[in-house]
């Protein structure tokens, strides 16, 4: 169970890094689109793409904690 706990912890860290990349790309794309392509949505809407990642990270952390407690 300890190996599974470590795997879910590592997955949570990996998801957080991927989330940062995706949100940064979407934000910069929104800023470019607002300035040059005529997008009408505000740039902060790029942060809405972080919601599924936050849910996945929370689930991974929760599972890591549960499996760590079952190990001990």
C-alpha positions in Angstrom: 0.0 0.0 0.0 2.9 2.3 0.6 4.0 2.1 -3.1 0.4 3.0 -4.2 0.5 6.0 -1.8 3.8 7.2 -3.2 2.4 6.8 -6.8 -0.6 8.9 -6.0 1.5 11.5 -4.4 3.8 11.7 -7.4 0.7 11.9 -9.7 -0.6 14.8 -7.7 2.7 16.6 -8.2 2.8 15.8 -11.9 -0.8 17.1 -12.3 0.1 20.3 -10.5 3.0 20.9 -12.9 0.9 20.1 -16.0 -1.9 22.4 -14.6 0.6 25.3 -14.4 1.7 24.8 -18.0 -1.8 24.6 -19.4 -3.1 27.6 -17.5 -0.1 29.7 -18.4 -0.5 28.8 -22.1 -4.2 29.5 -22.1 -3.7 32.8 -20.3 -1.0 34.0 -22.7 -3.3 32.9 -25.6 -6.2 34.9 -24.2 -4.0 38.0 -23.8 -2.8 37.7 -27.4 -6.4 37.1 -28.6 -7.8 40.1 -26.7 -5.1 42.4 -28.1 -4.9 41.2 -31.7 -7.8 38.8 -32.6 -10.7 40.6 -30.9 -11.6 38.1 -28.2 -14.4 39.4 -26.0 -13.9 37.2 -23.0 -11.7 38.6 -20.2 -8.2 37.0 -19.7 -9.1 35.5 -16.3 -11.3 33.0 -18.0 -8.1 31.1 -18.7 -8.0 30.1 -15.1 -11.2 28.1 -15.5 -9.1 25.5 -17.2 -7.5 24.8 -13.8 -10.7 23.5 -12.2 -10.5 19.9 -13.6 -6.8 19.7 -12.6 -7.6 20.9 -9.0 -10.2 18.2 -8.7 -7.8 15.6 -9.9 -5.1 16.8 -7.6 -7.5 16.7 -4.6 -8.5 13.2 -5.5 -4.9 12.0 -5.8 -3.9 13.6 -2.5 -7.0 12.0 -0.8 -6.2 8.6 -2.1 -2.5 8.9 -1.1 -3.6 9.8 2.4 -6.0 6.9 2.6 -3.5 4.3 1.3 -0.8 5.7 3.6 -3.1 5.2 6.6 -4.0 1.7 5.6 -0.3 0.9 5.3 0.5 2.1 8.9 
